[in-house]
């Protein structure tokens, strides 16, 4: 299970390219399934692989629901017959329009340990400077904060549209029956929104598990864990281990499908579709 | 306070709680707007900081406490950043980069738009054996993550000998590779009554003419939304150019930025240049957003089928 000496020239050693001519990587011949098996076994013993999986999984599981909750709060706020709602909506959607590369660079700068704005702001309220992307424990929260800022606007717009679609008669009927605010929220708003929430949850998870551009622009330490997509890319094109990278790619895909199925399965418990009705008749 | 119904402000009798309700309402309103403003600040401050940094000279960057407004304003950052990139990768001027990027983006955008429309038209209007099966299979390809196709795609293009060209980035767009786009357009096409087709046929139109003169114009919002999404997708795409392009002359905008960033030191990168580049990269998309907002927002519903 050793990799023999490389005569590979890295195709994407971007820092070392010269403009004169292309360098095409020669890669290990992909030879039937023996290599595949070997690669899967390697995957199971490579510590960086596990770090990548752990990081990516935690990211998806924390980031997506957090973003949805934040988006829900803002959407509820905006639904209160606020004046100039179009302008607010545009404003909140703005970070989602910013390209991921720009977002990544911006937040890398904001989170810079010595000179970043965030640490300055924290210093004003007396909290010491934090390492953010350079601190092993803060890598995940940093990415989560960055992604939430970037994406929650899109979710807000979708949820706002969903809120506007809830017929007000439902609330009136509930009020007549004596329902309080929380009850109305829990028994009308959430169920009526649940299809939209469900859709956003699934799409968000699938996207979160494939994070790439942000990781490309924010060089975190490999020890702290890279995101899976970038890990695969690095293995394939910087290290030349295409077979291994493909194997990891398959594992990632299985992970994505498994999580999607999980969420689908759970959906029967909490997603309410108006078109389907079960329970007491008439 | 969160009721969606409004109660009449005037009543026929004196309401002892009227004043209290009024105060509650005012307080509630203030709270709502305060929260919204707080959120707006959270959103706008990073944007402002990005532009502000891009206009600073290098010594202003690390001033402590940080300066909010650069003084002097260094507009030349927008030119110097590209000049510095040029010095690392000779021949890669800003215009060259823009040319590359626009070529790929525009070509791929039109490719995606029209191929998706044609395929959706086929699914919506023609009956053939296995149509629904094929549609379902196409939809299920949406589940295939890009991660998986990264390496095999590269290998396939290598066999064609088309690495380091623009073909891997533009040709696939012509093959209607966007199941979400096809899905959306098909739904819209299905809402067009067949009477229109029939009327056109009676007037002597063939299928192609029906497509271009009747079907497409009727789904213009969705069609343009897909155009916007496709433009955005290709403009922001890093993975594909990163894998396929080798020679710096061919680099797209985002790839050039990444290349530039790799060449700088990690602990003290030239933030002002990076922010300038980031702003320039974001500018067209932001501009598109402000002029064609509804298509962005419409594009959010791609895949979320309505009625």
Interface residues (C-beta under 8 A of the other chain):
Chain A: X11 X12 X14 X15 X17 X19 X21 X22 X23 X24 X30 X74 X76 X77 X78 X79 X80 X82 X88 X90 X91 X92 X93 X94 X95 X97 X98 X99 X100 X101 X102 X105 X106 X107 X109 X110 X112 X114 X115 X117 X120 X149 X153 X154 X157 X158 X166 X168 X171 X172 X175 X181 X184 X185 X196 X199 X203 X206 X209 X210 X212 X213 X216 X217 X219 X228 X229 X232 X233 X236 X237 X242 X245 X246 X249 X250 X252 X253 X256 X257 X260
Chain B: X1 X2 X3 X4 X5 X32 X33 X35 X36 X39 X40 X42 X43 X44 X45 X46 X47 X49 X50 X53 X61 X62 X64 X65 X66 X89 X90 X91 X92 X143 X144 X145 X146 X147 X148 X150 X151 X152 X154 X155 X158 X163 X164 X232 X235 X236 X238 X239 X242 X243 X246 X247 X248 X249 X254 X257 X258 X259 X261 X262 X263 X266 X271 X274 X275 X277 X278 X279 X281 X282 X285 X286 X289 X293 X296 X297 X300 X301 X303 X304
